[in-house]
Amino acid sequence: QVQLVESGGGLVQAGGSLRLSCTASGRTLSNYAMGWFRQAPGKEREFVAAVAWSGGTTDYADSVKGRFTIARDNAKNTVALQMNSLKPDDTAVYYCAASRCRLATGTTEAMYEYWGQGTQVTVSS
């Protein structure tokens, strides 16, 4: 089993940047595909970005393409989400997730078995 802990959330003005990090323990991260999801108040949790086990394949939600970048460092057991040009609509709790389907870049929650506790991102206008 893998444990995931997110960090790097906070308050930022619109147009600014934040870098989220997810650190895994318990298992080697290279065994998993990794994803980021987010949940805004009163809304369903939604897919943000995913990366396959090697880092060579990524996928993004249309709403973040060109602004967010997902990257992983298997040697350090971490996956990061670099968020640029942030908008108030990006305000949400961001969750890191791990999938045993390590070749895939899953876009649905059901594909992920392990989840972190989340980190709050607030973008002010």
MARKOLNU-441218 format. One record per residue (C-alpha): residue number from 1; y, z, x negated; residue in three letters. Coordinates in pm, 1 decimal. Layout:
<recs>
 mipa    north       up     east dokol
  NUM        Y        Z        X   ala
...
</recs>
This chain:
<recs>
 mipa    north       up     east dokol
    1      0.0      0.0      0.0   gln
    2    351.5    -74.1   -120.3   val
    3    660.8    139.0    -62.2   gln
    4   1000.8    -29.0    -40.6   leu
    5   1344.0    123.8    -92.1   val
    6   1666.4    -67.6    -33.0   glu
    7   1999.6      3.5   -199.6   ser
    8   2339.8   -154.8   -246.6   gly
    9   2474.8   -150.0    105.8   gly
   10   2827.5    -42.3    186.5   gly
   11   3163.1   -136.7    331.7   leu
   12   3330.9   -458.4    222.0   val
   13   3616.9   -672.5    347.5   gln
   14   3555.2  -1015.6    491.5   ala
   15   3522.7  -1270.9    214.4   gly
   16   3381.4  -1015.7    -25.5   gly
   17   3039.4   -980.9   -183.3   ser
   18   2758.4   -730.1   -197.0   leu
   19   2426.5   -726.6   -377.9   arg
   20   2134.4   -556.3   -209.5   leu
   21   1832.9   -450.0   -407.2   ser
   22   1482.3   -361.3   -295.6   cys
   23   1256.2   -167.5   -530.3   thr
   24    883.5   -155.9   -474.3   ala
   25    636.3    108.6   -580.8   ser
   26    268.2    160.7   -531.4   gly
   27    164.7   -199.5   -586.3   arg
   28    272.2   -489.5   -804.4   thr
   29    536.6   -690.8   -626.1   leu
   30    381.6  -1020.6   -732.9   ser
   31    105.8   -956.8   -477.9   asn
   32    354.1  -1014.0   -197.1   tyr
   33    600.5  -1255.4    -53.1   ala
   34    925.6  -1074.0     15.6   met
   35   1182.0  -1102.8    290.0   gly
   36   1511.2   -963.8    407.0   trp
   37   1584.6   -903.9    773.0   phe
   38   1882.1   -748.2    947.6   arg
   39   1958.3   -576.9   1274.3   gln
   40   2304.2   -553.4   1421.6   ala
   41   2390.5   -293.1   1687.3   pro
   42   2247.2   -391.5   2023.9   gly
   43   2063.4   -692.0   1882.3   lys
   44   1711.5   -779.9   1781.7   glu
   45   1613.8   -771.4   1417.0   arg
   46   1648.1  -1117.7   1268.3   glu
   47   1529.9  -1305.9    962.3   phe
   48   1774.7  -1350.3    675.8   val
   49   1589.5  -1477.6    369.6   ala
   50   1245.7  -1490.3    209.7   ala
   51   1092.3  -1569.7   -125.8   val
   52    730.7  -1646.6   -213.8   ala
   53    545.5  -1448.2   -477.1   trp
   54    650.9  -1657.6   -777.1   ser
   55   1014.7  -1693.2   -677.1   gly
   56    988.7  -2070.7   -666.1   gly
   57   1002.6  -2108.1   -289.5   thr
   58   1276.9  -1961.2    -73.7   thr
   59   1391.9  -1988.1    285.0   asp
   60   1713.7  -1883.6    458.6   tyr
   61   1845.7  -1840.5    806.3   ala
   62   2096.9  -2111.5    892.2   asp
   63   2365.1  -1847.6    938.1   ser
   64   2348.9  -1743.1    571.0   val
   65   2263.7  -2067.1    390.4   lys
   66   2505.5  -2136.4    110.4   gly
   67   2633.4  -1777.0    112.1   arg
   68   2327.4  -1560.8     41.6   phe
   69   2075.3  -1589.7   -240.0   thr
   70   1739.8  -1415.7   -261.1   ile
   71   1579.1  -1361.7   -600.5   ala
   72   1294.0  -1153.4   -733.2   arg
   73   1201.2   -998.7  -1065.2   asp
   74    830.3   -925.6  -1056.8   asn
   75    840.8   -757.0  -1396.0   ala
   76   1085.5   -501.1  -1256.3   lys
   77    925.8   -490.3   -911.4   asn
   78   1254.4   -573.1   -745.5   thr
   79   1395.9   -829.8   -506.8   val
   80   1767.1   -880.8   -458.3   ala
   81   1987.2  -1035.2   -194.3   leu
   82   2321.8  -1156.1   -324.7   gln
   83   2564.0  -1187.9    -34.5   met
   84   2888.0  -1380.1    -82.7   asn
   85   3165.6  -1484.4    154.1   ser
   86   3070.6  -1205.9    388.5   leu
   87   3178.6  -1218.3    751.1   lys
   88   3211.4   -943.1   1012.3   pro
   89   2909.0  -1098.8   1186.0   asp
   90   2701.4  -1003.6    879.8   asp
   91   2744.5   -636.2    970.1   thr
   92   2397.0   -491.2   1020.6   ala
   93   2127.7   -272.7    877.6   val
   94   1941.2   -481.9    620.5   tyr
   95   1569.3   -435.3    570.4   tyr
   96   1343.1   -541.1    287.9   cys
   97    987.5   -639.9    380.7   ala
   98    666.9   -736.5    201.2   ala
   99    400.6   -979.4    318.4   ser
  100     46.6  -1012.0    187.4   arg
  101     73.6  -1384.8    263.5   cys
  102    227.9  -1422.5    -77.8   arg
  103    242.4  -1801.7    -79.2   leu
  104    450.8  -1814.8    237.9   ala
  105    816.6  -1754.3    311.0   thr
  106    770.6  -1598.1    650.4   gly
  107   1056.9  -1599.4    895.3   thr
  108    905.6  -1369.6   1157.4   thr
  109    862.2   -994.0   1150.9   glu
  110    494.2  -1022.8   1236.5   ala
  111    421.9  -1178.7    897.2   met
  112    532.9   -865.2    711.6   tyr
  113    320.1   -554.5    680.5   glu
  114    550.2   -325.4    485.3   tyr
  115    912.0   -235.0    548.8   trp
  116   1184.1    -32.0    387.0   gly
  117   1410.2    211.0    570.1   gln
  118   1711.8    -17.3    562.5   gly
  119   2059.8    -10.3    415.6   thr
  120   2383.0    -43.8    611.8   gln
  121   2618.7   -332.1    542.5   val
  122   2956.6   -323.7    714.4   thr
  123   3203.5   -610.2    683.2   val
  124   3556.5   -539.5    800.8   ser
  125   3790.3   -811.3    924.5   ser
</recs>
